[in-house]
C-alpha cells in the first residue's frame, strides 16, 4: 500500500472530504485537489497532501496526477441554475471529464471511480435502476451534463484501457460539511422552517458517509465499465421530511408545508425565473424542474450495489435525523 497514492478531486466538497477521511482511516496515502489553494480549512487535522488544480486546466491536472494509482473523480459543477447554463454547467462538466481521463491516460492511472448522479438515470420506469438506460429528459442542463459525462467517462475508460467504475449517489446529507451542499442546504431550510409549501417533489436521502464507503468499495470491488446506484431504496416526501424534523425538535414548532396546485406553483416559478434574470440569483423554483419531478417518486433499485459492493446504507429517516442533529448542533458556517 505504501507505493499507492489515492487522489480525490474536489476534496473540500462534501463527498470528497468524507472520502478522504475514510481513506486515511484505512491508512491510504491520499492526495487531493482544490481550485482555491487558500481553502485549507476542510483539511485541518487530516494527513493528506493538498494541491491546487482545476479540471479545466490540463497542466495543473498533470502535476496533481503524477504517481497516482487510484483516482476518485469527485469534483464537478453541481449547479441547478446559471445565467448561461450550457457554457457554465454543461460544457464545463463535459470538458472536465474529458480532461480527467486524458491526463489520467498520460500519467498511467489504471483505476478510476467516477462520481456521476442518479440524475443520469431514466426516471420513466420506477424504481429506477442502471439497466433501464439514461435520462431521456433534456430540459435541465445540470441533468444533461451528468447524463452525458457519465456516458463519456465509460467511453474514455474503454478507449484508454482504464478500469472505470461509475457511482450514482442520490441526495447526500450529513456531517463534515464545510459549506452547505445543495442537499444539506435543503435540510437546513427544513430545520429553519423555510419550507412554506409542498412542491410535490420527493427526496431520496442518503448519508454522505455511506456514499463515501460505496465509492471506496467501488474502487476495491466494482466491475469495469459498470454503474452502481448509491441511494436508499425508497423516497421521502417533503411533508414527511418536515414531520421528521418536527418530531425530533418539537420546540421549533415547525409547520407542515401546505400542498399547492401545480398550476399555481408553475406561475410562482415563472415569476421567480423572471426575477432571477434581473438579480442574477438562482430562483428557488423553476418550471422545468416541476415538469421533470412533480409527483415523481424517487425510488431506486440498489440490489446491484448491495450484492457487488456490500453497500448497505442507513435508512433514509435515520440519515435525515443525523443530518438534522449535525446541522443544528455542530455545523459552523464558514
Helices and strands as residue ranges (DSSP letters): E 5-9, H 14-25, E 29-34, G 41-43, E 49-52, H 58-64, E 70-73, H 85-85, I 86-91, H 92-106, E 111-115, G 118-120, G 130-132, H 141-159, E 163-169, E 171-173, H 182-191, E 197-198, E 205-207, H 208-221, E 226-230, H 238-248, G 250-252, E 258-259, H 262-279, H 287-293, H 303-309, H 316-329
